[in-house]
Amino acid sequence: MPGPCGFNAVKVALALLSFALMTRGVLACKKSIIKAAAPKPHPVYEGCYVDKRVPRDLPTLAGYNPDMKRELCETWCRKYQAKYFGLQEGISCWCGQEFGKHGKAEEVMCSTRCVGERKDRCGGLLHNSVYKIVY
């Protein structure tokens, strides 16, 4: 039955309640979408470091890839829960909890670019471009 202004109070209340629930759901969805889409932090470049065949500065060989990228090496080393990763010779990826036992090198020694992403530094011959993983 319509009220004094021609509105059915129950229908209006249900419509408002429905709108409020729907809006709240949309806002909740937007928040979860924003949270899920938040980019992971970029690794921090630590510099160019000397490596040796024995013992390795970063001891875990995560793998080789002819299309190596910084992001790929980081992903591999996260699986080892490593704190640091190093790229070497444009194609290899090394992981470890610490680095620097053989000393820091001049940046020119790590001038090889990654094959898969030319803007990334991928070390050099027995030289690691070392990055800190940000968790």
N, C-alpha and C positions, 0 to 999 in steps of 0.2 A: 504494500500500500504506500503510495507516495506521501511524503511529508508535506509540511506547509509551503515549502518552496517548489514542490513538484518532484523532489528527489526521493528515491527509496533509500533510506539510511543504511539498511543492511547491505544493499548492493554497492553503495558508495564505500562503506567500510571494508567490504570484501575486495573491492577493486584497489583501494589504497593498500591493504595488507598484501595483496598479490604483487602490486608494484614494488612495495618495500622489499619483499622477499626476493623478487626477481633482480632488483637493483643490487641488493646485498650479494647475491650469487654472482652477478656480473663483476662486481668489484672484487670479490674473492678470487674469481677466475683471472681477472686482470693482474692482481698481485702475484698469483702463482705463475702466470705466464712471464711476468717481468722478472721474478726471482729465478725461474728456470732458464731464462734467456740471458742472464747476467754473464758477461764474459769472464773466463778465468784470468787471473792476473798473469802478466807476462813475466818470463824469467828475467833475472837481473844478470847482465853481462859482467863477469868478474875480470876478464882479461885473457891474455895469451900466456899459456904455461907450458914449460918444457915437459916432455914425456920421454920415457926410456922403455925399451922392450922388456927389461927386467930390473926392478919391479915397476909395474905400470903406475902412473900417477893416479889415475882413476881405474880401479882394478876390474870392474865388471864390463865386459864387452857385451853391449846390448844388441848389437847387430850392424850389418852393412846394408846399404841401400843405394843403388845407382841414382836414385832421385831423392837423396837425403835433404831434409829440411830441419830447421831448428825445432819446429813443433813435433815432428815425428820422433826425434831423439828424446825430447822432453816426455812424450807419452810413454815411450819404452822405459825410460828411467823411473817414471812414477810407479810403474809396475814393481820395480825393485825397492820402492820407497826410499830412493836415493835423495840426498840433499843437493847434489850437483850433477851436471852432465857436461860432457865435453865432446865436441865435434872435431874430427881429425881427417885430413886429406880430402875433404869434400864428400866422403862417403861412409865414414865409420862413426859409431856412437858409443861412448863410454860413460859409465856411471860410478858414483862413489859418495861416501859420506864426508870426505875431506879431499883436499887437493893441495898442490904446491910443494911437494917434497923435493922436486928437482929444480924449483925456482921459477920465477916469472921471466917471460921472454919479451922481446920487442914485438910490437903489434904487427910489424911487417912479416914476422914468421908465421902469422896466422892469416895470411892474406887470401888463402884459397876460399872461393865462394862456394856455397852449397849448390849442387847441381839442380836440385828441385826447387830452390828459392834463392835466386842470385843475390838478393839483398842481405842474406844471412851469411855470417862468417862461419866457415867450417874448418878452421885450423890450418894445419900444414903437415909436412912430414915430421913425425914425432913431436908435434906441437898441438895442444888442445885449445880451442876456443871454449872457455869454461863459462857456464851459466849456473846461477843458483835457482833452484826450483822454488817457487812461492806457493805454499799450500794454503 
